[in-house]
Amino acid sequence: MAEVAIRKPALFGLLAGSATARLTVTPTASRISLRAPADSVPALSSALGLDLPTMPKTSGRAEGRSALWLGPDEWLVIDEAGSDLPALLSGAGVLHSAVDVSHRNVGIIVSGPGAEATLSAGCPQNLSLEIFPVGACTRTIFGKAEIVLFRTEDDTFRVECWRSFSDYVFGLLAEGAEDAGH
């Protein structure tokens, strides 16, 4: 019988940070890129067990699952438990597209009182709590890489980036964390 290669997660085992900011790689999660028209949102929300957000920069969360608004008909859905999200949506009976991007993305948690300063080292957006509150999310750039940024707590952000850019993003975040610690 042929052996099957097990892919090691990107950034496996990496930690970085400073006295004010900590970087940790998220555990493996299920992710889908979801596209759907407005009239499909109620049925898809019901199937996912959370309200798909319909306003810019907002998110919906329930029991380890998050839906991040990326556009008028686009969401990134992240399930920490690793559920089969396309299967959950298959019975919704409404028009939608759900593409599994679990192996494409890598999640990095940036936390601590210096988290905002760490991200500001490479992100041009105003990340102050007043402008980018808990639950806010956006597709933006960090350095030269596209990321999805999600504020999960006052001093905690989740950065989602493509696997191919993860070393670059993690390295730049580590530099930002060091600067934030001074």
Backbone as a chain_set.jsonl record, in Angstrom:
{"seq": "MAEVAIRKPALFGLLAGSATARLTVTPTASRISLRAPADSVPALSSALGLDLPTMPKTSGRAEGRSALWLGPDEWLVIDEAGSDLPALLSGAGVLHSAVDVSHRNVGIIVSGPGAEATLSAGCPQNLSLEIFPVGACTRTIFGKAEIVLFRTEDDTFRVECWRSFSDYVFGLLAEGAEDAGH", "coords": {"N": [[0.843, -1.169, 0.0], [0.546, 2.191, -0.815], [2.182, 4.948, 0.746], [0.671, 7.773, 2.226], [1.33, 11.142, 2.009], [1.462, 13.41, 4.686], [0.5, 16.652, 4.994], [2.278, 19.148, 6.542], [1.116, 21.713, 8.629], [1.311, 25.136, 7.555], [3.647, 27.361, 8.985], [3.924, 25.835, 11.249], [4.262, 25.36, 14.657], [5.48, 27.835, 15.152], [6.141, 30.686, 17.14], [6.033, 34.053, 18.232], [6.806, 37.397, 19.298], [6.611, 40.051, 21.733], [7.11, 42.037, 24.691], [4.671, 43.277, 24.695], [3.046, 42.278, 22.674], [1.788, 39.307, 21.262], [2.265, 36.604, 19.028], [0.555, 33.957, 17.591], [0.002, 30.919, 15.874], [-3.012, 29.873, 14.463], [-5.004, 26.99, 15.333], [-5.723, 24.257, 13.059], [-8.446, 24.883, 10.909], [-11.747, 24.841, 9.413], [-12.566, 26.456, 6.389], [-14.493, 28.484, 4.244], [-15.018, 30.151, 1.16], [-17.653, 32.043, 0.603], [-20.228, 32.843, -1.597], [-23.143, 34.599, -2.448], [-26.463, 35.652, -3.419], [-28.491, 38.343, -2.044], [-31.096, 37.404, -1.376], [-30.645, 34.787, -0.652], [-29.425, 34.801, 1.783], [-30.888, 34.512, 4.347], [-31.569, 31.692, 4.451], [-29.025, 30.497, 4.216], [-27.798, 31.528, 6.485], [-29.317, 30.261, 8.451], [-28.601, 27.583, 7.949], [-25.913, 27.655, 8.641], [-26.007, 28.351, 11.283], [-25.626, 30.867, 12.309], [-25.887, 34.459, 11.976], [-25.383, 35.679, 8.816], [-23.462, 38.469, 8.14], [-24.554, 41.601, 6.787], [-23.651, 44.099, 6.409], [-20.941, 46.355, 5.633], [-17.641, 45.694, 6.939], [-18.414, 44.054, 9.089], [-19.184, 41.192, 11.205], [-20.39, 37.88, 11.917], [-20.899, 35.684, 14.649], [-20.88, 32.496, 16.231], [-20.676, 29.868, 18.47], [-17.882, 28.998, 17.952], [-17.742, 29.464, 15.259], [-17.32, 31.745, 12.615], [-18.45, 34.352, 10.482], [-17.308, 36.444, 8.078], [-17.84, 39.558, 6.638], [-17.029, 40.344, 3.392], [-17.75, 41.572, 1.088], [-20.589, 42.806, -0.857], [-21.845, 40.405, -1.6], [-20.287, 38.41, -0.541], [-18.497, 36.316, 1.729], [-16.142, 35.229, 4.205], [-16.068, 32.281, 5.793], [-15.287, 30.818, 8.823], [-14.628, 27.941, 10.637], [-13.853, 26.809, 13.677], [-14.046, 24.256, 14.743], [-13.711, 22.564, 12.67], [-15.766, 21.683, 11.039], [-17.636, 20.291, 8.27], [-18.235, 22.532, 6.171], [-19.243, 23.043, 3.457], [-20.972, 20.823, 3.239], [-22.846, 21.395, 5.247], [-24.117, 23.554, 4.073], [-25.198, 22.472, 1.791], [-27.81, 21.537, 1.922], [-29.342, 23.812, 2.019], [-30.88, 24.78, -0.063], [-30.85, 27.071, -1.664], [-29.56, 29.529, -3.968], [-26.085, 29.635, -4.161], [-22.488, 29.79, -3.791], [-19.99, 27.839, -2.494], [-16.786, 27.54, -1.663], [-14.232, 25.502, -0.609], [-11.607, 26.687, 1.216], [-9.812, 25.91, 3.067], [-7.178, 24.815, 3.118], [-5.816, 26.722, 1.786], [-5.639, 29.053, 3.292], [-4.044, 30.555, 6.176], [-4.178, 31.119, 9.612], [-3.357, 33.689, 11.911], [-2.978, 34.748, 15.184], [-2.887, 37.844, 16.719], [-2.156, 39.284, 19.653], [-2.578, 41.135, 22.751], [-1.605, 44.182, 24.524], [-0.079, 45.594, 22.675], [-0.999, 44.835, 20.194], [-2.472, 46.29, 18.242], [-0.571, 48.244, 17.471], [1.378, 46.544, 16.458], [0.133, 45.502, 14.145], [-0.253, 47.871, 12.771], [2.234, 48.384, 11.802], [2.384, 47.388, 9.253], [-0.072, 47.68, 8.048], [-2.263, 49.88, 6.443], [-4.657, 50.841, 7.49], [-6.833, 52.548, 9.844], [-6.821, 51.273, 12.936], [-7.877, 51.76, 15.382], [-9.861, 51.277, 18.324], [-12.248, 52.694, 18.305], [-12.772, 53.143, 15.598], [-12.373, 50.652, 14.4], [-13.963, 48.411, 15.725], [-14.509, 45.668, 18.13], [-15.365, 42.731, 16.476], [-15.266, 43.832, 13.979], [-14.212, 43.51, 10.579], [-12.134, 43.158, 7.687], [-10.973, 43.089, 4.307], [-7.717, 43.64, 3.447], [-4.419, 45.091, 3.068], [-1.244, 43.899, 4.174], [1.827, 44.94, 4.561], [3.063, 43.797, 1.647], [1.201, 41.9, 1.122], [-2.049, 40.493, 0.645], [-4.546, 40.375, 3.112], [-7.058, 39.119, 5.384], [-8.5, 40.783, 7.96], [-9.552, 40.568, 11.287], [-11.065, 41.712, 14.118], [-11.221, 40.289, 17.169], [-11.322, 40.651, 19.92], [-10.868, 43.349, 22.329], [-8.048, 43.707, 22.4], [-7.124, 41.822, 20.561], [-6.55, 40.314, 17.452], [-7.368, 38.523, 14.477], [-5.527, 37.365, 11.841], [-5.89, 36.462, 8.578], [-4.256, 34.878, 6.019], [-2.995, 33.979, 2.763], [-1.54, 30.788, 2.378], [0.844, 30.739, 0.874], [1.896, 33.238, 1.362], [2.369, 33.259, 4.029], [4.813, 32.967, 5.533], [6.095, 35.396, 4.987], [4.168, 37.273, 5.978], [4.022, 36.488, 8.699], [6.678, 36.971, 9.487], [6.885, 39.766, 9.103], [4.933, 40.602, 10.892], [6.16, 39.729, 13.26], [8.37, 41.447, 13.355], [6.966, 43.869, 13.632], [5.813, 43.398, 16.133], [8.062, 43.359, 17.764], [8.891, 46.037, 17.483], [6.655, 47.277, 18.615], [7.003, 46.57, 21.22], [8.92, 48.227, 22.225]], "CA": [[0.0, 0.0, 0.0], [1.324, 3.434, -0.917], [2.063, 5.86, 1.882], [0.102, 9.073, 1.91], [2.067, 12.22, 2.681], [0.661, 14.304, 5.521], [0.999, 18.012, 4.853], [2.47, 19.859, 7.8], [0.53, 23.054, 8.52], [2.225, 26.264, 7.391], [4.045, 28.038, 10.221], [3.781, 24.879, 12.338], [5.083, 25.525, 15.844], [6.09, 29.151, 15.309], [5.647, 31.678, 18.098], [6.852, 35.267, 18.232], [6.168, 38.466, 20.038], [7.396, 40.957, 22.564], [6.479, 42.251, 25.997], [3.318, 43.828, 24.546], [2.261, 41.625, 21.616], [2.096, 37.882, 21.075], [1.82, 36.011, 17.762], [0.363, 32.51, 17.629], [-0.653, 30.369, 14.691], [-4.273, 29.252, 14.857], [-5.139, 25.561, 14.999], [-6.383, 23.979, 11.79], [-9.874, 25.21, 10.9], [-12.419, 24.78, 8.114], [-12.859, 27.792, 5.856], [-15.068, 28.536, 2.896], [-15.326, 31.414, 0.519], [-19.086, 31.924, 0.316], [-20.823, 33.893, -2.433], [-24.589, 34.362, -2.556], [-27.276, 36.862, -3.518], [-29.141, 38.767, -0.799], [-32.269, 36.605, -1.018], [-30.209, 33.492, -0.134], [-28.787, 34.995, 3.09], [-31.59, 33.9, 5.489], [-31.45, 30.23, 4.461], [-27.635, 30.163, 4.48], [-27.579, 31.842, 7.901], [-29.939, 29.183, 9.21], [-27.793, 26.38, 7.771], [-24.638, 27.842, 9.342], [-26.244, 28.571, 12.704], [-25.244, 32.236, 12.662], [-26.377, 35.453, 11.028], [-24.407, 36.225, 7.881], [-23.557, 39.925, 8.192], [-24.897, 42.233, 5.509], [-23.089, 45.455, 6.409], [-19.476, 46.37, 5.525], [-16.774, 45.613, 8.119], [-19.062, 43.369, 10.208], [-19.046, 39.736, 11.262], [-21.341, 37.126, 12.733], [-20.188, 34.623, 15.364], [-21.659, 31.589, 17.074], [-20.12, 28.556, 18.804], [-16.651, 28.666, 17.253], [-17.883, 29.71, 13.825], [-17.375, 33.172, 12.296], [-18.696, 34.736, 9.094], [-16.743, 37.775, 7.898], [-18.339, 40.241, 5.44], [-15.956, 40.831, 2.527], [-18.351, 42.303, -0.017], [-22.06, 42.716, -0.825], [-22.314, 39.023, -1.769], [-19.126, 37.556, -0.267], [-18.105, 36.109, 3.117], [-15.207, 34.187, 4.577], [-16.623, 31.577, 6.946], [-14.244, 30.059, 9.518], [-15.174, 27.056, 11.663], [-12.744, 26.322, 14.5], [-14.223, 22.828, 15.037], [-13.38, 21.791, 11.479], [-16.973, 21.123, 10.425], [-17.719, 20.259, 6.812], [-19.119, 23.66, 5.862], [-20.026, 22.841, 2.229], [-22.048, 19.863, 3.505], [-23.885, 22.115, 5.997], [-24.842, 24.448, 3.168], [-25.757, 21.759, 0.641], [-29.246, 21.377, 2.059], [-30.003, 25.114, 2.181], [-31.876, 24.92, -1.123], [-30.819, 28.404, -2.266], [-28.421, 29.802, -4.826], [-24.86, 30.058, -3.494], [-21.249, 29.114, -4.136], [-19.176, 27.626, -1.296], [-15.521, 26.938, -2.06], [-13.392, 25.181, 0.537], [-10.288, 27.322, 1.158], [-9.165, 25.539, 4.328], [-5.738, 24.598, 2.954], [-5.229, 27.922, 1.181], [-5.448, 30.096, 4.293], [-3.391, 30.342, 7.455], [-4.611, 32.122, 10.581], [-2.378, 34.126, 12.906], [-3.579, 35.583, 16.216], [-2.041, 38.906, 17.247], [-2.855, 39.667, 20.876], [-1.859, 41.895, 23.759], [-1.794, 45.634, 24.436], [0.624, 46.116, 21.508], [-1.504, 44.192, 18.965], [-2.82, 47.321, 17.255], [0.684, 48.819, 16.971], [2.025, 45.496, 15.665], [-0.52, 45.47, 12.832], [-0.059, 49.168, 12.115], [3.547, 48.373, 11.162], [2.263, 47.027, 7.846], [-1.445, 47.856, 7.569], [-2.539, 51.314, 6.364], [-5.966, 51.202, 8.043], [-6.964, 52.996, 11.227], [-7.276, 50.115, 13.695], [-8.29, 52.164, 16.725], [-11.079, 50.609, 18.78], [-13.414, 53.514, 17.912], [-12.989, 53.0, 14.149], [-12.346, 49.225, 14.065], [-14.354, 47.801, 17.006], [-14.596, 44.21, 18.226], [-16.29, 42.203, 15.47], [-14.978, 44.426, 12.667], [-13.341, 42.728, 9.709], [-11.902, 43.772, 6.393], [-9.898, 42.586, 3.441], [-6.795, 44.763, 3.343], [-3.056, 44.653, 2.814], [-0.274, 43.96, 5.253], [3.037, 44.978, 3.751], [2.722, 43.582, 0.24], [0.315, 40.739, 1.039], [-3.47, 40.665, 0.964], [-4.984, 39.637, 4.301], [-8.36, 39.426, 5.971], [-8.234, 41.165, 9.336], [-10.758, 40.404, 12.098], [-10.833, 42.037, 15.534], [-12.036, 39.369, 17.961], [-11.42, 41.225, 21.263], [-10.271, 44.689, 22.372], [-6.624, 43.669, 22.078], [-6.84, 40.591, 19.827], [-6.917, 40.292, 16.035], [-7.066, 37.325, 13.695], [-5.051, 37.678, 10.497], [-5.995, 35.337, 7.645], [-3.503, 35.136, 4.798], [-2.778, 32.793, 1.945], [-0.433, 29.94, 2.799], [2.061, 31.105, 0.153], [2.411, 34.489, 1.913], [2.361, 33.164, 5.49], [6.139, 33.259, 6.101], [6.299, 36.846, 4.869], [3.264, 37.961, 6.9], [4.441, 36.192, 10.067], [7.938, 37.677, 9.72], [6.611, 41.203, 9.232], [4.234, 40.758, 12.175], [7.153, 39.573, 14.328], [9.103, 42.721, 13.417], [6.044, 44.849, 14.193], [5.66, 43.108, 17.564], [9.287, 43.829, 18.421], [8.83, 47.506, 17.529], [5.591, 47.665, 19.557], [7.493, 46.294, 22.559], [9.912, 49.228, 22.653]], "C": [[0.892, 1.238, 0.0], [1.102, 4.299, 0.319], [1.509, 7.193, 1.404], [0.872, 10.125, 2.698], [1.088, 13.085, 3.468], [1.279, 15.685, 5.419], [1.096, 18.67, 6.217], [1.88, 21.261, 7.636], [1.606, 24.13, 8.35], [2.446, 26.914, 8.746], [3.968, 27.129, 11.447], [4.776, 25.157, 13.463], [5.711, 26.89, 16.052], [5.364, 29.983, 16.357], [6.561, 32.878, 17.984], [6.132, 36.296, 19.076], [7.159, 39.297, 20.809], [6.69, 41.073, 23.907], [5.038, 42.719, 25.863], [2.457, 43.144, 23.493], [2.729, 40.191, 21.426], [1.511, 37.413, 19.748], [1.703, 34.507, 17.94], [-0.357, 32.08, 16.357], [-1.914, 29.662, 15.163], [-4.245, 27.753, 14.564], [-5.833, 25.417, 13.639], [-7.882, 24.251, 11.919], [-10.435, 24.98, 9.502], [-12.73, 26.202, 7.686], [-13.517, 27.637, 4.492], [-15.153, 29.988, 2.448], [-16.759, 31.258, 0.036], [-19.547, 33.116, -0.493], [-22.303, 33.564, -2.588], [-25.321, 35.682, -2.726], [-28.02, 37.123, -2.201], [-30.315, 37.88, -0.403], [-31.911, 35.199, -0.517], [-29.681, 33.579, 1.302], [-29.568, 34.361, 4.246], [-31.433, 32.379, 5.563], [-30.018, 29.786, 4.758], [-27.276, 30.436, 5.94], [-28.13, 30.728, 8.78], [-29.097, 27.907, 9.136], [-26.477, 26.458, 8.546], [-24.802, 28.028, 10.847], [-25.74, 29.906, 13.212], [-25.795, 33.186, 11.62], [-25.242, 35.913, 10.128], [-24.546, 37.742, 7.915], [-23.843, 40.502, 6.809], [-24.395, 43.669, 5.412], [-21.568, 45.376, 6.306], [-18.792, 46.352, 6.883], [-17.402, 44.904, 9.31], [-18.885, 41.861, 10.101], [-20.195, 39.156, 12.068], [-20.585, 35.983, 13.387], [-21.163, 33.797, 16.177], [-20.895, 30.288, 17.226], [-18.907, 28.158, 17.968], [-16.692, 28.852, 15.75], [-18.016, 31.218, 13.608], [-17.635, 33.356, 10.811], [-18.269, 36.194, 8.954], [-17.227, 38.37, 6.582], [-17.156, 40.764, 4.645], [-16.475, 41.643, 1.352], [-19.849, 42.095, 0.007], [-22.613, 41.3, -0.982], [-21.216, 38.018, -1.426], [-18.776, 37.54, 1.217], [-16.972, 35.095, 3.184], [-15.793, 33.571, 5.837], [-15.533, 30.68, 7.513], [-14.905, 29.24, 10.615], [-14.021, 26.418, 12.417], [-12.844, 24.816, 14.77], [-13.904, 21.949, 13.828], [-14.57, 21.146, 10.807], [-16.894, 21.161, 8.904], [-18.723, 21.325, 6.377], [-19.879, 23.5, 4.546], [-21.189, 21.867, 2.438], [-23.182, 20.531, 4.289], [-24.758, 22.953, 5.073], [-25.549, 23.725, 2.033], [-27.27, 21.59, 0.717], [-30.019, 22.676, 2.18], [-31.057, 25.373, 1.103], [-31.942, 26.294, -1.766], [-29.54, 28.563, -3.078], [-27.236, 30.294, -4.0], [-23.675, 29.301, -4.08], [-20.427, 29.028, -2.858], [-17.922, 26.865, -1.706], [-14.66, 26.727, -0.824], [-11.998, 25.781, 0.329], [-9.474, 27.005, 2.414], [-7.656, 25.399, 4.194], [-5.051, 25.789, 2.31], [-4.843, 28.94, 2.238], [-4.7, 29.605, 5.522], [-3.871, 31.457, 8.371], [-3.514, 32.406, 11.592], [-3.111, 35.029, 13.89], [-2.52, 36.573, 16.701], [-2.77, 39.44, 18.468], [-1.948, 40.437, 21.823], [-2.041, 43.392, 23.563], [-1.08, 46.274, 23.245], [0.139, 45.543, 20.189], [-1.803, 45.214, 17.876], [-1.564, 47.931, 16.638], [1.432, 47.817, 16.099], [1.451, 45.472, 14.254], [-0.308, 46.767, 12.064], [1.311, 49.27, 11.453], [3.455, 48.05, 9.677], [0.896, 47.234, 7.245], [-1.801, 49.343, 7.578], [-3.857, 51.757, 7.003], [-5.859, 51.72, 9.466], [-7.577, 51.839, 12.008], [-7.681, 50.473, 15.12], [-9.633, 51.521, 17.053], [-12.332, 51.372, 18.368], [-13.773, 53.316, 16.438], [-13.129, 51.538, 13.738], [-12.67, 48.442, 15.337], [-14.315, 46.269, 16.974], [-15.695, 43.734, 17.27], [-16.054, 42.767, 14.084], [-14.043, 43.508, 11.888], [-13.209, 43.44, 8.374], [-10.869, 42.98, 5.604], [-9.004, 43.797, 3.197], [-5.413, 44.237, 2.959], [-2.242, 44.751, 4.1], [1.078, 43.845, 4.572], [2.628, 44.868, 2.296], [1.763, 42.415, 0.039], [-1.123, 41.114, 1.36], [-3.801, 39.799, 2.169], [-6.459, 39.928, 4.547], [-8.07, 39.642, 7.449], [-9.543, 41.188, 10.109], [-10.41, 40.71, 13.548], [-11.781, 41.186, 16.369], [-12.239, 39.83, 19.394], [-10.762, 42.599, 21.231], [-8.812, 44.68, 21.929], [-6.216, 42.379, 21.358], [-7.394, 40.674, 18.406], [-6.587, 38.922, 15.463], [-6.684, 37.806, 12.3], [-5.168, 36.399, 9.677], [-5.215, 35.719, 6.392], [-3.367, 33.841, 4.008], [-1.516, 32.091, 2.422], [0.885, 30.382, 2.152], [2.68, 32.41, 0.659], [2.626, 34.408, 3.424], [3.721, 33.44, 6.13], [6.411, 34.759, 6.092], [5.457, 37.597, 5.895], [3.698, 37.726, 8.343], [5.732, 36.943, 10.41], [7.739, 39.166, 9.923], [5.852, 41.493, 10.524], [5.217, 40.653, 13.344], [7.991, 40.844, 14.479], [8.241, 43.814, 14.029], [5.854, 44.656, 15.702], [6.883, 43.576, 18.353], [9.278, 45.344, 18.557], [7.799, 47.975, 18.544], [6.043, 47.474, 21.007], [8.489, 47.313, 23.079], [9.258, 50.524, 23.072]], "O": [[1.876, 1.307, 0.737], [-0.001, 4.374, 0.861], [1.839, 7.671, 0.318], [1.04, 10.005, 3.911], [0.021, 13.443, 2.972], [2.457, 15.865, 5.727], [0.114, 18.74, 6.956], [2.116, 21.92, 6.624], [2.683, 24.037, 8.938], [1.524, 27.003, 9.558], [3.95, 27.622, 12.575], [5.987, 25.184, 13.239], [6.415, 27.09, 17.041], [4.136, 29.978, 16.442], [7.743, 32.732, 17.671], [4.999, 36.091, 19.51], [8.367, 39.256, 20.576], [5.783, 40.299, 24.214], [4.256, 42.581, 26.803], [1.255, 43.402, 23.422], [3.928, 39.91, 21.431], [0.393, 37.782, 19.39], [2.646, 33.856, 18.39], [-1.214, 32.794, 15.838], [-1.887, 28.933, 16.155], [-3.545, 27.304, 13.657], [-6.452, 26.359, 13.145], [-8.503, 23.891, 12.918], [-9.687, 24.93, 8.525], [-13.107, 27.044, 8.501], [-13.146, 26.773, 3.697], [-15.334, 30.907, 3.246], [-17.044, 30.437, -0.836], [-19.293, 34.263, -0.126], [-22.677, 32.416, -2.825], [-24.863, 36.716, -2.24], [-28.155, 36.233, -1.362], [-30.515, 37.625, 0.784], [-32.781, 34.491, -0.009], [-29.509, 32.555, 1.964], [-28.943, 33.708, 5.081], [-31.187, 31.84, 6.642], [-29.813, 28.805, 5.473], [-26.54, 29.667, 6.557], [-27.484, 30.306, 9.738], [-28.903, 27.23, 10.146], [-25.987, 25.446, 9.048], [-23.841, 27.878, 11.601], [-25.459, 30.063, 14.4], [-26.133, 32.774, 10.511], [-24.253, 36.47, 10.604], [-25.651, 38.256, 7.736], [-23.421, 39.951, 5.792], [-24.685, 44.37, 4.442], [-20.962, 44.44, 6.828], [-19.294, 46.92, 7.854], [-16.971, 45.124, 10.442], [-18.495, 41.329, 9.061], [-20.88, 39.865, 12.805], [-19.721, 35.372, 12.757], [-22.134, 34.31, 16.733], [-20.507, 29.671, 16.234], [-18.905, 27.097, 17.344], [-15.77, 28.44, 15.046], [-18.745, 31.889, 14.338], [-17.111, 32.613, 9.981], [-18.804, 37.073, 9.631], [-17.049, 37.764, 5.526], [-16.359, 41.545, 5.165], [-15.701, 42.333, 0.689], [-20.347, 41.296, 0.8], [-23.729, 41.022, -0.544], [-21.205, 36.906, -1.952], [-18.755, 38.576, 1.88], [-16.856, 34.216, 2.331], [-15.991, 34.262, 6.836], [-14.93, 29.884, 6.793], [-15.656, 29.777, 11.429], [-13.296, 25.587, 11.87], [-11.824, 24.167, 15.001], [-13.834, 20.726, 13.95], [-14.414, 20.165, 10.08], [-16.166, 21.971, 8.329], [-19.914, 21.048, 6.233], [-21.073, 23.798, 4.511], [-22.268, 22.062, 1.879], [-24.354, 20.262, 4.024], [-25.971, 23.052, 5.258], [-26.415, 24.305, 1.378], [-27.937, 21.509, -0.314], [-31.227, 22.655, 2.419], [-32.018, 26.105, 1.337], [-32.963, 26.657, -2.35], [-28.571, 27.826, -2.895], [-27.359, 31.25, -3.233], [-23.843, 28.3, -4.776], [-20.192, 30.045, -2.206], [-17.988, 25.686, -2.055], [-14.392, 27.67, -0.079], [-11.297, 25.424, -0.618], [-8.559, 27.746, 2.774], [-6.923, 25.829, 5.084], [-3.822, 25.855, 2.29], [-3.827, 29.622, 2.099], [-4.718, 28.422, 5.862], [-3.962, 32.611, 7.952], [-2.833, 31.497, 12.068], [-3.79, 35.971, 13.481], [-1.404, 36.188, 17.048], [-3.869, 39.983, 18.352], [-0.722, 40.397, 21.713], [-2.576, 43.823, 22.541], [-1.436, 47.381, 22.841], [0.788, 45.736, 19.162], [-1.43, 45.022, 16.719], [-1.496, 48.115, 15.423], [2.054, 48.202, 15.109], [2.2, 45.427, 13.278], [-0.196, 46.755, 10.838], [1.528, 50.154, 10.625], [4.355, 48.402, 8.915], [0.705, 46.992, 6.053], [-1.66, 50.002, 8.608], [-4.137, 52.955, 7.047], [-4.929, 51.385, 10.199], [-8.725, 51.465, 11.767], [-7.813, 49.592, 15.97], [-10.439, 51.255, 16.162], [-13.37, 50.761, 18.109], [-14.95, 53.323, 16.078], [-13.906, 51.213, 12.84], [-11.775, 47.873, 15.961], [-14.114, 45.662, 15.922], [-16.805, 44.267, 17.262], [-16.584, 42.239, 13.106], [-13.197, 42.822, 12.463], [-14.072, 44.228, 7.987], [-10.012, 42.299, 6.167], [-9.481, 44.855, 2.788], [-5.264, 43.078, 2.574], [-2.516, 45.567, 4.979], [1.437, 42.783, 4.066], [1.931, 45.736, 1.77], [1.536, 41.987, -1.093], [-1.383, 41.942, 2.232], [-3.393, 38.64, 2.246], [-7.026, 40.865, 3.986], [-7.47, 38.792, 8.107], [-10.531, 41.759, 9.647], [-9.56, 40.045, 14.141], [-13.0, 41.341, 16.287], [-13.223, 39.449, 20.028], [-10.164, 42.978, 20.224], [-8.388, 45.55, 21.167], [-5.094, 41.9, 21.526], [-8.546, 41.05, 18.189], [-5.653, 38.253, 15.904], [-7.424, 38.556, 11.663], [-4.606, 35.369, 10.047], [-5.478, 36.752, 5.777], [-3.599, 32.75, 4.53], [-0.546, 32.735, 2.82], [1.924, 30.397, 2.811], [3.859, 32.668, 0.415], [3.026, 35.397, 4.038], [3.779, 34.088, 7.175], [6.899, 35.317, 7.075], [5.971, 38.463, 6.604], [3.739, 38.67, 9.132], [5.858, 37.49, 11.506], [8.35, 39.765, 10.808], [6.095, 42.508, 11.176], [5.112, 41.408, 14.31], [8.287, 41.267, 15.596], [8.719, 44.599, 14.849], [5.746, 45.627, 16.451], [6.763, 44.113, 19.454], [9.614, 45.879, 19.613], [8.027, 48.953, 19.257], [5.532, 48.133, 21.913], [8.864, 47.271, 24.251], [9.949, 51.468, 23.458]]}, "num_chains": 1, "name": "protein.A"}
